Structure formats: structure tokens, C-alpha cells
Amino acid sequence: MNRRQFLKSMAVAVAGTAITSKLKVTAAESLVQDGISAELPDLVAVRNGEPIAMFRKGIEALGGMQSFVKPEQKVIIKPNISFDSAPERAANTNPELVGEVVRQALAAGAKEVLVFDHTLSDWKTTYKVSGTQEAVEQAGGKMILADEKKFYINQKNVKALKLQETDVFKPLLEADVFINLPILKHHGGAKMSCAIKNLMGNVWDRRIMHRSDLNQCIAEMLFYTKPTLNIIDAYRIMIANGPRGVSTDDVRLTKYMIISTDIVAADVAATKIIGYELDEVPYIKIAENLGFGKSDITKLNIARLEA
């Protein structure tokens, strides 16, 4: 079986079962469009593996990390590491996954790989307790500080309706490759925190978004920082009391991962895993209307893989 036949067989395979009775839909079952084939899919959905194994399988289907990272490029990775919580609480992106993405970017020839988040908890504690700093440094990457205003540059965009200017993290603007690495979870204000919502950690003042039109502002973040690649960690997901969570009772082990260059499609796929209707997460359609991706994933080439 050649590579084209393999990807086609993956894209038309439909064999899903429900993640848990507490979720509304069978995760990723509707991510497959029968009869579509392509050398490289628009979106990859991987399930039933550990984070590193799922990422390796998924990125291979997209041509490998070398399809996104070229020799001597500067790579910046933005996980969700807002809170001083351990991985089992599912408040932050899985540190093992973050470390593997760093390793593969370096293996693809990256000059340097930087990792950051504008944390909500104390940054030193958060980087350590989340497990991210250790994972990144062991992989050869570098954690960088993002909790001082001096690291941000004012940017303006005339296309924005609400977020017409904001202070953006300078190292992100200077990078050649931006990898968006969110965790999928419930969010009390925006309903869902995932790929598009993760971009709020790229700016200095997030409060202005909450005082204005939150969903419009979340979507308009894409005028300022559009990722090269989106990798959604849905190994464990927080289904209640997000974004911080209260206990492990809020967490479900789902063992999924979504990878795509289309941030809108990636978030649509995420709604199917967590069990939300698309109209429950308004910023997704707003981002589509602004031209940042496609919400009708039935028209995309999708590879569904087992890790």
C-alpha cells in the first residue's frame, strides 16, 4: 500500500465509540468525510494512544515536522500553561507532548525553539508545577518569560471591529514558525478553550477583551498572531469548572489529538470531542467569517488514525 492509499484508507474509516456517557457525541466520528482522498490531509484526528505516540502518528500523516520547520528557522511554541496545576488536572497542555514537539522541531533543523505562556498563576511556579519547564529543557528547548509588559509591542489592525490594537509578545512576532499547542477544556466565559482561545496568552492585556465583546476579540486575535500549525491536546479534557478546574472529577481521559493548519477547522473538531454544538462557541464562526478557516469540516480531507 502506497502513502496515498494509506491516507485514503484512514480518511474513509468510520469506527468510533463514545468517549464517555457524560459527553454528548461520539468523539471524532463525524470528522471523516467518505470518499475524499489527498496526498496530505487538511486535518488529522488521532485517538487511543499516549500523547507522544499520537503526535508522532499525526505529524507523519502531514508530511513530518520538516513540512513546517525548515533548517535555521526560529520556532516559538505556545502551549496553554496558565495555571500552577499538575498534568492530571488537565488545566495545561500535557508536558510530554510539549517536549516532543520541541524535539521534533529541533530535529527538523530549527535554530532555536522557544516556549512561553502569559500565565495567570505565578509564572515560576506554573512553569515548574505544570511539568512544562522540565520537559522543554530536557528536549533542548528554552522556556522564556512573558509576564512583563516590556516584552510586548503595540500592534494595530484596521480590519478589527473590537480589538483594533493590542500589545503582542515580541518574540512571537520575531519567530519564523509559530506552533499553537492548546489543551481542550471547558471555559466559564467562552464555553470552550482550545486553539483560537489559546491566542489570548499572546497579548499583555486580556482584560480588555472581557470588557468588550469577548467572542469577537478572541477571533480578532488572529489578525495579530496566526499559527503555522495547531496541535490540540485532547488526551485529558476538562469538562467542567474551566479554565482552572476544581479537582480531577472535572477531567475525562479521552485520548484524542487534532492537528491542522486550519485553526477554525481544528476548533470545530474539538467541539465534537468535548460535546458542544458549534453555536455554543461563537468565536469559531466569527473567525471563519473573518477569513481564517473553514467550519464545514465535511468538505475537508481528514485522516483519522489509531495510535
LOMARFI-664016 format. One line per 3 residues: number of its first residue (from 1); for each residue x, y, z of N, C-alpha, C. Coordinates in Angstrom, 3 decimals. Layout:
<kezas>
NUM = X,Y,Z,X,Y,Z,X,Y,Z; ...
</kezas>
This chain:
<kezas>
1 = 0.861,-1.201,0.000,0.000,0.000,0.000,0.888,1.237,0.000; 0.699,2.143,-1.002,1.498,3.358,-1.023,0.933,4.409,-0.079; 1.645,5.549,0.040,1.253,6.592,1.002,-0.138,7.139,0.690
4 = -0.444,7.347,-0.598,-1.754,7.891,-0.980,-2.870,6.936,-0.589; -2.667,5.641,-0.852,-3.681,4.656,-0.492,-3.857,4.573,1.012; -2.756,4.671,1.733,-2.829,4.621,3.198,-3.656,5.773,3.755
7 = -3.364,7.009,3.285,-4.113,8.163,3.771,-5.578,8.079,3.393; -5.873,7.561,2.197,-7.267,7.410,1.793,-7.990,6.432,2.694; -7.321,5.317,3.013,-7.959,4.321,3.875,-8.233,4.880,5.260
10 = -7.324,5.737,5.730,-7.543,6.352,7.034,-8.699,7.345,6.980; -8.787,8.099,5.889,-9.784,9.160,5.803,-11.201,8.643,5.687; -11.391,7.426,5.175,-12.747,6.912,4.996,-13.141,5.913,6.064
13 = -12.257,5.684,7.024,-12.573,4.717,8.071,-13.497,5.336,9.108; -14.606,4.700,9.409,-15.529,5.182,10.428,-15.789,4.050,11.407; -15.273,4.206,12.609,-15.450,3.142,13.596,-15.319,3.686,14.993
16 = -16.128,4.627,15.336,-15.987,5.295,16.632,-16.953,4.784,17.680; -16.548,4.909,18.895,-17.439,4.645,20.022,-17.373,5.823,20.959; -18.357,5.990,21.807,-18.419,7.155,22.682,-17.262,7.182,23.648
19 = -16.734,8.366,23.886,-15.665,8.533,24.870,-16.206,8.239,26.253; -17.288,8.846,26.577,-17.867,8.692,27.900,-19.319,9.065,27.848; -20.132,8.475,28.691,-21.552,8.757,28.695,-21.849,10.186,29.086
22 = -20.874,10.894,29.658,-21.095,12.264,30.081,-20.864,13.255,28.951; -20.347,12.797,27.784,-20.173,13.662,26.644,-21.342,13.452,25.684; -21.684,14.490,24.916,-22.896,14.468,24.117,-22.788,13.650,22.835
25 = -21.578,13.557,22.253,-21.442,12.931,20.949,-20.303,11.931,20.959; -20.300,11.053,19.964,-19.186,10.139,19.781,-18.031,10.917,19.191; -16.958,11.019,19.917,-15.854,11.888,19.530,-15.256,11.474,18.211
28 = -15.058,12.480,17.336,-14.365,12.363,16.052,-15.082,11.490,15.041; -16.233,10.898,15.363,-16.905,10.027,14.406,-17.336,10.802,13.173; -17.716,12.064,13.356,-18.138,12.881,12.224,-16.987,13.640,11.598
31 = -15.763,13.341,11.998,-14.604,14.010,11.409,-14.205,13.383,10.079; -14.865,12.315,9.677,-14.464,11.580,8.486,-15.439,11.845,7.344; -14.919,12.289,6.208,-15.737,12.534,5.028,-15.475,11.418,4.034
34 = -16.464,10.566,3.822,-16.309,9.402,2.950,-15.974,9.823,1.517; -14.987,9.161,0.947,-14.684,9.347,-0.455,-13.663,10.424,-0.768; -13.160,11.149,0.231,-12.171,12.190,-0.026,-10.766,11.619,0.168
37 = -9.876,11.916,-0.754,-8.503,11.454,-0.612,-7.563,12.583,-1.001; -6.367,12.537,-0.457,-5.370,13.570,-0.762,-4.014,13.072,-0.325; -2.968,13.622,-0.928,-1.623,13.265,-0.500,-1.411,13.659,0.959
40 = -1.835,14.858,1.288,-1.734,15.321,2.657,-3.105,15.834,3.102; -3.602,15.392,4.240,-4.922,15.819,4.697,-4.916,17.255,5.205; -6.115,17.837,5.258,-6.266,19.165,5.836,-6.242,19.105,7.359
43 = -6.686,17.988,7.887,-6.795,17.825,9.338,-6.576,16.364,9.682; -5.872,16.132,10.767,-5.622,14.773,11.247,-6.243,14.618,12.632; -7.004,13.553,12.817,-7.565,13.210,14.123,-6.975,11.869,14.543
46 = -6.272,11.869,15.662,-5.623,10.650,16.156,-6.247,10.282,17.498; -6.411,8.995,17.747,-7.011,8.591,19.017,-6.356,7.319,19.570; -6.669,7.076,20.840,-6.331,5.828,21.532,-4.833,5.583,21.678
49 = -4.105,6.629,21.996,-2.680,6.469,22.248,-2.218,7.427,23.318; -0.959,7.313,23.690,-0.354,8.275,24.601,0.032,9.533,23.805; 0.197,10.668,24.476,0.422,11.928,23.753,1.559,11.892,22.734
52 = 2.705,11.354,23.108,3.839,11.335,22.182,3.549,10.445,20.978; 2.992,9.288,21.228,2.682,8.363,20.137,1.660,8.961,19.180; 0.647,9.629,19.714,-0.372,10.232,18.853,0.215,11.360,18.012
55 = 1.089,12.162,18.625,1.684,13.246,17.848,2.573,12.698,16.739; 3.365,11.711,17.038,4.239,11.147,16.007,3.433,10.604,14.838; 2.346,9.926,15.140,1.493,9.377,14.095,0.847,10.496,13.283
58 = 0.346,11.501,13.973,-0.361,12.576,13.302,0.526,13.460,12.451; 1.686,13.834,12.961,2.564,14.728,12.203,3.160,13.999,11.005; 3.342,12.706,11.115,3.827,11.921,9.968,2.824,11.983,8.818
61 = 1.531,11.919,9.147,0.495,11.982,8.118,0.461,13.329,7.407; 1.003,14.362,8.052,1.060,15.696,7.460,2.413,15.983,6.797; 3.217,14.945,6.644,4.496,15.099,5.975,5.678,15.277,6.894
64 = 5.435,15.145,8.202,6.514,15.290,9.167,6.727,16.739,9.566; 7.436,16.931,10.669,7.691,18.285,11.155,8.481,19.111,10.150; 9.258,18.449,9.305,10.034,19.169,8.298,9.154,19.881,7.274
67 = 7.872,19.540,7.231,6.949,20.265,6.352,6.635,21.654,6.890; 6.886,21.875,8.178,6.538,23.138,8.820,7.749,23.898,9.354; 8.816,23.187,9.659,10.023,23.798,10.217,11.189,23.519,9.278
70 = 11.838,24.578,8.837,12.978,24.458,7.941,14.277,24.742,8.696; 15.393,24.252,8.177,16.680,24.472,8.840,16.949,25.944,9.136; 17.469,26.204,10.347,17.885,27.524,10.813,16.716,28.469,11.128
73 = 15.517,27.954,11.124,14.394,28.819,11.489,14.233,28.913,13.007; 13.672,30.035,13.428,13.371,30.256,14.835,11.919,29.849,15.084; 11.733,28.922,16.002,10.403,28.372,16.281,9.951,28.810,17.669
76 = 8.695,29.215,17.779,8.114,29.527,19.077,6.847,28.692,19.266; 6.716,28.130,20.448,5.596,27.247,20.765,4.799,27.862,21.900; 3.486,27.921,21.728,2.615,28.490,22.756,1.650,27.402,23.247
79 = 2.032,26.696,24.330,1.080,25.788,24.967,0.109,26.611,25.818; -0.883,25.956,26.386,-1.684,26.571,27.440,-1.080,26.111,28.760; -0.375,27.000,29.432,0.205,26.701,30.750,-0.109,27.864,31.687
82 = -1.400,28.138,31.818,-1.839,29.293,32.597,-1.802,29.076,34.100; -1.943,27.813,34.552,-2.171,27.577,35.973,-1.118,26.658,36.595; -0.890,26.861,37.908,0.065,26.029,38.643,-0.605,24.714,39.040
85 = -0.947,23.922,38.025,-1.640,22.652,38.222,-0.852,21.518,37.594; -0.911,20.348,38.220,-0.231,19.166,37.696,-0.983,18.629,36.471; -0.319,17.849,35.621,-0.927,17.373,34.376,-2.252,16.648,34.537
88 = -2.423,15.894,35.612,-3.663,15.132,35.775,-4.891,16.011,35.968; -4.686,17.311,36.226,-5.812,18.232,36.385,-6.307,18.779,35.037; -5.539,18.575,33.974,-5.920,18.958,32.603,-6.193,20.453,32.439
91 = -5.526,21.277,33.245,-5.643,22.733,33.089,-4.629,23.258,32.083; -3.554,22.497,31.874,-2.459,22.907,30.999,-2.177,21.831,29.955; -1.542,22.242,28.875,-1.141,21.291,27.843,-0.207,20.235,28.423
94 = -0.389,18.993,28.021,0.411,17.883,28.523,1.901,18.149,28.297; 2.713,18.146,29.342,4.137,18.494,29.190,4.908,17.508,28.319; 4.539,16.230,28.339,5.215,15.259,27.483,5.035,15.615,26.011
97 = 3.846,16.065,25.669,3.572,16.475,24.293,4.380,17.712,23.932; 4.428,18.681,24.825,5.210,19.890,24.560,6.670,19.531,24.299; 7.222,18.657,25.129,8.612,18.245,24.955,8.844,17.561,23.624
100 = 7.917,16.732,23.202,8.069,16.028,21.926,8.003,16.986,20.748; 7.137,17.983,20.807,7.070,18.972,19.730,8.387,19.746,19.649; 8.955,20.081,20.789,10.266,20.747,20.814,11.321,19.859,20.157
103 = 11.364,18.591,20.551,12.363,17.667,19.998,12.245,17.566,18.482; 11.027,17.460,17.994,10.847,17.287,16.551,11.169,18.568,15.783; 10.890,19.708,16.383,11.254,20.962,15.722,12.767,21.089,15.606
106 = 13.473,20.724,16.648,14.937,20.753,16.607,15.482,19.731,15.624; 14.867,18.564,15.590,15.305,17.525,14.654,15.086,17.949,13.208; 14.084,18.798,12.987,13.822,19.301,11.635,14.797,20.397,11.233
109 = 15.641,20.824,12.172,16.680,21.801,11.855,16.487,23.185,12.432; 15.522,23.347,13.330,15.284,24.667,13.918,16.542,25.198,14.588; 16.782,26.489,14.405,17.931,27.139,15.032,17.756,27.201,16.537
112 = 16.537,27.516,16.971,16.182,27.515,18.385,14.688,27.325,18.519; 14.277,26.773,19.656,12.863,26.565,19.941,12.547,27.183,21.294; 11.684,28.176,21.285,11.277,28.888,22.481,9.854,28.492,22.855
115 = 9.590,28.421,24.152,8.262,28.053,24.648,7.846,29.073,25.697; 6.576,29.508,25.631,6.118,30.527,26.580,4.619,30.438,26.795; 4.163,31.095,27.839,2.769,31.464,28.015,2.729,32.664,28.955
118 = 1.767,33.529,28.739,1.499,34.625,29.668,0.591,34.049,30.747; 1.188,33.510,31.780,0.469,32.701,32.763,-0.465,33.542,33.625; -1.485,32.878,34.163,-2.400,33.518,35.096,-1.931,33.314,36.535
121 = -1.376,32.153,36.817,-0.712,31.942,38.102,0.731,32.436,37.996; 1.424,32.532,39.131,2.828,32.950,39.133,3.623,32.135,38.120; 4.369,32.820,37.254,4.998,32.128,36.133,6.039,31.098,36.561
124 = 6.843,31.413,37.578,7.872,30.464,38.017,7.243,29.179,38.543; 6.230,29.327,39.373,5.545,28.156,39.922,4.823,27.389,38.833; 4.159,28.124,37.950,3.385,27.483,36.887,4.268,26.688,35.943
127 = 5.355,27.285,35.481,6.269,26.580,34.579,6.785,25.287,35.221; 7.041,25.341,36.535,7.593,24.180,37.234,6.531,23.130,37.535; 5.439,23.530,38.207,4.420,22.581,38.655,3.719,21.904,37.477
130 = 3.539,22.625,36.390,2.891,22.045,35.212,3.733,20.944,34.568; 5.022,20.932,34.879,5.936,19.968,34.269,6.505,20.440,32.946; 6.083,21.625,32.495,6.473,22.097,31.172,7.943,22.475,31.101
133 = 8.438,23.181,32.086,9.824,23.636,32.034,10.791,22.458,31.957; 10.579,21.464,32.789,11.466,20.297,32.766,11.403,19.593,31.418; 10.196,19.407,30.884,10.037,18.707,29.614,10.698,19.466,28.471
136 = 10.537,20.775,28.465,11.102,21.598,27.401,12.629,21.605,27.466; 13.166,21.787,28.644,14.619,21.851,28.780,15.270,20.508,28.485; 14.648,19.421,28.892,15.189,18.098,28.576,15.180,17.831,27.075
139 = 14.221,18.448,26.368,14.118,18.260,24.923,15.055,19.182,24.144; 15.687,20.124,24.826,16.617,21.029,24.162,16.046,22.395,23.834; 14.818,22.665,24.295,14.208,23.963,24.064,14.477,24.917,25.213
142 = 13.895,26.110,25.124,14.113,27.136,26.141,12.777,27.767,26.528; 12.486,27.784,27.822,11.324,28.491,28.340,11.674,29.967,28.469; 10.778,30.840,28.037,11.051,32.270,28.132,9.941,32.979,28.905
145 = 10.341,34.045,29.545,9.458,34.826,30.404,8.515,35.689,29.563; 7.242,35.764,29.995,6.263,36.555,29.257,5.358,37.352,30.187; 5.806,37.607,31.410,4.917,38.259,32.378,5.288,39.709,32.677
148 = 6.090,40.344,31.785,6.420,41.753,31.948,6.065,42.513,30.672; 5.477,43.679,30.832,4.976,44.445,29.694,6.081,44.836,28.717; 7.294,44.926,29.196,8.390,45.330,28.323,8.650,44.325,27.201
151 = 8.115,43.126,27.323,8.307,42.104,26.291,7.251,42.172,25.188; 6.382,43.167,25.252,5.259,43.266,24.317,5.360,44.519,23.462; 4.864,44.445,22.228,4.896,45.560,21.282,3.473,45.876,20.839
154 = 3.125,47.160,20.845,1.797,47.572,20.412,1.615,47.332,18.919; 0.493,46.714,18.586,0.152,46.427,17.199,-1.271,46.920,16.932; -1.524,47.361,15.694,-2.851,47.826,15.312,-3.298,47.121,14.039
157 = -4.614,46.966,13.906,-5.148,46.358,12.695,-6.484,47.013,12.360; -6.555,47.631,11.180,-7.752,48.386,10.795,-8.918,47.462,10.451; -8.651,46.180,10.248,-9.720,45.238,9.915,-10.531,44.818,11.141
160 = -9.967,44.993,12.308,-10.641,44.569,13.533,-11.773,45.531,13.892; -12.863,44.968,14.395,-14.002,45.770,14.834,-13.879,46.168,16.296; -13.373,45.267,17.124,-13.267,45.495,18.566,-11.820,45.582,19.038
163 = -11.003,44.624,18.620,-9.613,44.576,19.070,-8.740,45.302,18.046; -8.903,46.614,17.997,-8.223,47.399,16.975,-6.746,47.635,17.283; -6.368,47.435,18.527,-4.954,47.449,18.883,-4.741,46.610,20.138
166 = -3.550,46.071,20.262,-3.205,45.255,21.419,-1.690,45.124,21.492; -1.170,44.826,22.665,0.272,44.629,22.847,0.588,43.145,22.715; 1.362,42.801,21.695,1.655,41.411,21.342,3.064,41.033,21.794
169 = 3.226,39.792,22.218,4.502,39.286,22.697,5.551,39.380,21.586; 6.596,40.150,21.835,7.592,40.450,20.809,8.281,39.210,20.231; 8.759,38.250,21.054,9.410,37.075,20.475,8.517,36.292,19.508
172 = 7.217,36.352,19.736,6.295,35.681,18.827,6.297,36.350,17.457; 6.326,37.664,17.447,6.352,38.399,16.184,7.658,38.188,15.429; 8.710,37.869,16.162,10.034,37.707,15.544,10.305,36.288,15.067
175 = 9.453,35.353,15.426,9.681,33.942,15.078,9.335,33.652,13.621; 9.981,32.651,13.062,9.676,32.195,11.703,8.487,31.240,11.699; 8.363,30.460,12.764,7.320,29.446,12.861,6.630,29.568,14.210
178 = 5.304,29.597,14.193,4.509,29.686,15.417,3.639,28.437,15.525; 3.923,27.616,16.529,3.151,26.395,16.765,2.228,26.620,17.957; 0.950,26.510,17.702,-0.091,26.704,18.698,-0.436,25.353,19.313
181 = -0.263,25.216,20.626,-0.342,23.907,21.274,-1.291,23.941,22.482; -2.583,24.127,22.250,-3.532,24.241,23.355,-3.989,22.894,23.895; -4.577,22.943,25.078,-5.330,21.810,25.588,-6.810,22.126,25.408
184 = -7.608,21.132,25.165,-9.054,21.291,25.029,-9.699,21.235,26.409; -10.500,22.266,26.733,-11.163,22.256,28.034,-12.351,23.219,28.055; -13.180,23.028,29.063,-14.300,23.925,29.302,-13.771,25.289,29.752
187 = -14.534,26.333,29.408,-14.184,27.681,29.857,-15.457,28.399,30.274; -15.450,28.947,31.477,-16.650,29.571,32.020,-17.132,30.775,31.240; -16.223,31.529,30.614,-16.614,32.717,29.877,-16.878,32.468,28.413
190 = -15.997,31.708,27.768,-16.082,31.487,26.322,-16.644,30.117,25.965; -17.060,29.347,26.920,-17.594,27.988,26.778,-16.479,26.966,26.544; -15.586,27.242,25.587,-14.526,26.291,25.270,-13.202,27.019,25.114
193 = -12.165,26.473,25.706,-10.808,26.954,25.482,-10.083,25.923,24.634; -9.596,26.394,23.471,-8.884,25.472,22.587,-7.941,26.282,21.699; -7.923,26.037,20.405,-6.885,26.621,19.557,-6.984,28.136,19.438
196 = -8.158,28.658,19.075,-8.286,30.102,18.910,-8.194,30.805,20.258; -8.862,30.273,21.247,-8.855,30.878,22.580,-7.440,30.929,23.161; -6.604,29.969,22.814,-5.235,29.920,23.343,-4.426,31.144,22.949
199 = -4.839,31.838,21.894,-4.104,33.013,21.428,-4.193,34.182,22.392; -5.134,34.141,23.332,-5.232,35.223,24.308,-3.978,35.329,25.163; -3.229,34.237,25.270,-1.985,34.259,26.022,-0.845,34.925,25.285
202 = -1.119,35.425,24.076,-0.086,36.095,23.278,-0.033,37.599,23.514; -0.997,38.122,24.290,-1.080,39.571,24.461,-0.932,39.950,25.927; -0.642,41.224,26.165,-0.425,41.687,27.521,-1.732,41.878,28.279
205 = -2.657,42.636,27.717,-3.895,42.981,28.424,-5.062,42.166,27.880; -5.413,41.110,28.611,-6.554,40.275,28.209,-7.859,40.785,28.792; -7.760,41.632,29.796,-8.969,42.117,30.466,-9.838,42.946,29.536
208 = -9.201,43.662,28.613,-9.963,44.499,27.698,-10.910,43.659,26.840; -10.510,42.427,26.559,-11.366,41.544,25.770,-12.627,41.179,26.541; -12.478,40.953,27.827,-13.624,40.607,28.660,-14.556,41.805,28.842
211 = -14.006,43.008,28.800,-14.833,44.204,28.954,-15.533,44.576,27.651; -15.027,44.090,26.547,-15.616,44.369,25.246,-16.455,43.169,24.811; -16.420,42.830,23.551,-17.122,41.658,23.024,-16.132,40.497,23.021
214 = -16.221,39.620,24.030,-15.205,38.587,24.222,-15.040,37.701,22.997; -16.135,37.202,22.445,-16.031,36.288,21.305,-15.456,36.973,20.072; -15.839,38.212,19.831,-15.297,38.951,18.692,-13.794,39.181,18.880
217 = -13.410,39.542,20.088,-11.994,39.801,20.368,-11.150,38.538,20.250; -11.683,37.410,20.721,-10.938,36.152,20.595,-10.660,35.861,19.125; -11.674,35.990,18.291,-11.495,35.729,16.858,-10.520,36.714,16.235
220 = -10.599,37.975,16.654,-9.741,39.005,16.065,-8.285,38.898,16.498; -7.986,38.066,17.482,-6.592,37.792,17.815,-5.838,37.259,16.601; -6.549,36.624,15.686,-5.910,36.046,14.505,-5.384,37.099,13.543
223 = -5.827,38.335,13.669,-5.234,39.403,12.873,-3.795,39.674,13.308; -3.462,39.314,14.544,-2.162,39.652,15.117,-1.205,38.458,15.196; -1.733,37.280,15.459,-0.869,36.103,15.607,-1.578,34.880,15.023
226 = -1.251,34.554,13.796,-1.854,33.392,13.138,-0.858,32.234,13.152; -1.218,31.104,13.759,-0.279,29.982,13.872,0.073,29.334,12.539; 1.285,28.811,12.487,1.707,27.982,11.367,1.036,26.618,11.442
229 = 0.915,26.096,12.661,0.365,24.768,12.888,-0.350,24.757,14.237; -1.469,24.035,14.285,-2.231,23.880,15.521,-2.249,22.415,15.931; -1.855,22.159,17.171,-1.843,20.797,17.708,-2.683,20.816,18.979
232 = -3.829,20.165,18.954,-4.749,20.193,20.087,-4.557,18.954,20.951; -4.203,19.198,22.194,-4.052,18.135,23.180,-5.427,17.827,23.780; -5.978,16.689,23.407,-7.248,16.239,23.979,-7.063,14.866,24.609
235 = -5.870,14.650,25.162,-5.594,13.390,25.865,-6.440,13.314,27.130; -6.354,14.362,27.938,-7.281,14.568,29.051,-7.989,15.884,28.788; -9.301,15.931,29.007,-10.001,17.191,28.825,-10.784,17.550,30.085
238 = -10.844,18.837,30.352,-11.614,19.341,31.482,-13.020,19.667,30.985; -14.022,18.995,31.507,-15.380,19.180,31.002,-16.234,20.084,31.881; -15.692,20.550,32.995,-16.446,21.441,33.883,-15.474,22.280,34.704
241 = -15.975,23.423,35.180,-15.228,24.309,36.078,-13.946,24.859,35.472; -13.920,24.968,34.141,-12.760,25.545,33.484,-12.762,27.057,33.562; -11.611,27.676,33.380,-10.402,27.068,32.840,-9.439,26.440,33.852
244 = -9.601,26.724,35.161,-8.673,26.174,36.141,-9.059,24.771,36.577; -10.369,24.542,36.785,-10.826,23.274,37.334,-10.776,23.258,38.844; -11.537,22.352,39.414,-11.598,22.222,40.867,-10.862,20.985,41.344
247 = -11.048,19.869,40.648,-10.412,18.609,41.017,-10.369,17.700,39.799; -9.820,16.520,39.977,-9.771,15.562,38.873,-11.159,15.042,38.513; -12.163,15.336,39.317,-13.537,14.978,38.956,-14.007,15.743,37.722
250 = -13.348,16.853,37.424,-13.695,17.653,36.246,-13.061,17.109,34.961; -12.249,16.073,35.084,-11.403,15.619,33.981,-11.886,14.279,33.420; -11.819,14.148,32.101,-12.099,12.882,31.424,-10.892,12.474,30.578
253 = -10.535,11.209,30.651,-9.451,10.672,29.822,-10.052,10.291,28.473; -9.720,11.056,27.430,-10.342,10.856,26.123,-9.393,10.347,25.047; -8.102,10.604,25.198,-7.065,10.096,24.308,-7.294,10.474,22.845
256 = -7.417,11.771,22.594,-7.530,12.302,21.242,-6.493,13.389,21.002; -6.203,13.613,19.726,-5.363,14.729,19.301,-5.830,15.188,17.934; -5.871,16.507,17.744,-6.220,17.100,16.459,-5.036,17.923,15.990
259 = -4.655,17.773,14.719,-3.556,18.539,14.150,-4.006,19.123,12.819; -3.829,20.427,12.638,-4.238,21.063,11.391,-3.603,22.439,11.260; -3.436,22.891,10.025,-3.036,24.268,9.773,-4.250,25.194,9.808
262 = -5.447,24.630,9.722,-6.688,25.406,9.748,-7.193,25.487,11.184; -7.030,26.651,11.814,-7.365,26.805,13.219,-8.871,26.736,13.464; -9.660,27.182,12.495,-11.113,27.103,12.629,-11.564,25.654,12.579
265 = -11.104,24.912,11.590,-11.458,23.501,11.472,-11.004,22.713,12.694; -9.822,23.047,13.213,-9.308,22.352,14.392,-10.244,22.543,15.582; -10.724,23.771,15.780,-11.640,24.020,16.892,-13.003,23.368,16.669
268 = -13.454,23.308,15.427,-14.707,22.595,15.141,-14.560,21.122,15.523; -13.444,20.516,15.152,-13.195,19.122,15.523,-13.177,18.968,17.039; -12.625,19.948,17.735,-12.561,19.897,19.192,-13.952,19.918,19.816
271 = -14.885,20.678,19.225,-16.242,20.710,19.778,-16.874,19.328,19.745; -16.524,18.531,18.764,-17.090,17.192,18.646,-16.545,16.260,19.720; -15.315,16.500,20.138,-14.720,15.680,21.183,-15.296,16.023,22.553
274 = -15.419,17.321,22.822,-15.916,17.724,24.138,-17.449,17.685,24.210; -18.097,17.674,23.047,-19.539,17.508,23.019,-20.342,18.786,22.981; -19.810,19.835,22.342,-20.521,21.097,22.218,-21.064,21.253,20.799
277 = -22.176,21.964,20.696,-22.670,22.377,19.389,-21.849,23.583,18.931; -21.711,23.741,17.626,-20.887,24.821,17.092,-21.375,26.188,17.547; -22.684,26.382,17.617,-23.189,27.699,18.003,-23.020,27.998,19.488
280 = -22.567,27.015,20.268,-22.263,27.260,21.676,-20.907,27.947,21.847; -20.112,27.957,20.783,-18.773,28.560,20.824,-18.706,29.606,19.706; -19.303,30.783,19.910,-19.496,31.757,18.823,-18.227,32.228,18.127
283 = -17.099,32.275,18.831,-15.902,32.834,18.201,-15.402,31.994,17.031; -15.820,30.732,16.957,-15.364,29.893,15.843,-15.944,30.396,14.522; -17.254,30.617,14.484,-17.884,31.119,13.259,-17.435,32.547,12.946
286 = -17.190,33.335,13.989,-16.693,34.692,13.750,-15.339,34.625,13.055; -14.466,33.735,13.520,-13.147,33.579,12.895,-13.277,33.121,11.446; -14.219,32.240,11.183,-14.450,31.815,9.798,-14.904,32.998,8.943
289 = -15.830,33.774,9.462,-16.341,34.924,8.712,-15.262,35.969,8.450; -14.248,35.990,9.289,-13.118,36.899,9.085,-12.091,36.338,8.097; -12.322,35.096,7.661,-11.464,34.504,6.640,-10.315,33.656,7.145
292 = -10.416,33.162,8.390,-9.294,32.443,8.982,-9.417,30.920,8.952; -10.425,30.389,8.273,-10.539,28.944,8.190,-11.941,28.516,7.824; -12.162,27.200,7.863,-13.438,26.624,7.442,-14.088,25.849,8.586
295 = -15.380,26.094,8.784,-16.085,25.380,9.844,-16.794,24.129,9.344; -17.027,24.034,8.034,-17.680,22.839,7.486,-16.617,21.789,7.196; -16.317,21.009,8.206,-15.213,20.067,8.050,-15.578,18.856,7.193
298 = -16.854,18.722,6.830,-17.233,17.632,5.926,-16.648,17.853,4.530; -16.208,19.072,4.244,-15.636,19.376,2.935,-14.111,19.315,2.937; -13.546,18.901,4.051,-12.089,18.826,4.155,-11.605,17.393,3.996
301 = -10.354,17.267,3.614,-9.682,15.973,3.615,-9.218,15.673,5.028; -9.765,14.648,5.639,-9.462,14.330,7.031,-8.896,12.913,7.125; -7.787,12.806,7.809,-7.213,11.496,8.111,-7.507,11.170,9.571
304 = -8.115,10.039,9.800,-8.403,9.585,11.167,-7.549,8.370,11.463; -6.717,8.487,12.477,-5.706,7.483,12.755,-5.861,6.878,14.141; -5.414,5.646,14.271,-5.296,4.971,15.572,-3.824,4.939,15.960
307 = -3.516,5.392,17.153,-2.118,5.408,17.592,-1.703,4.035,18.111
</kezas>
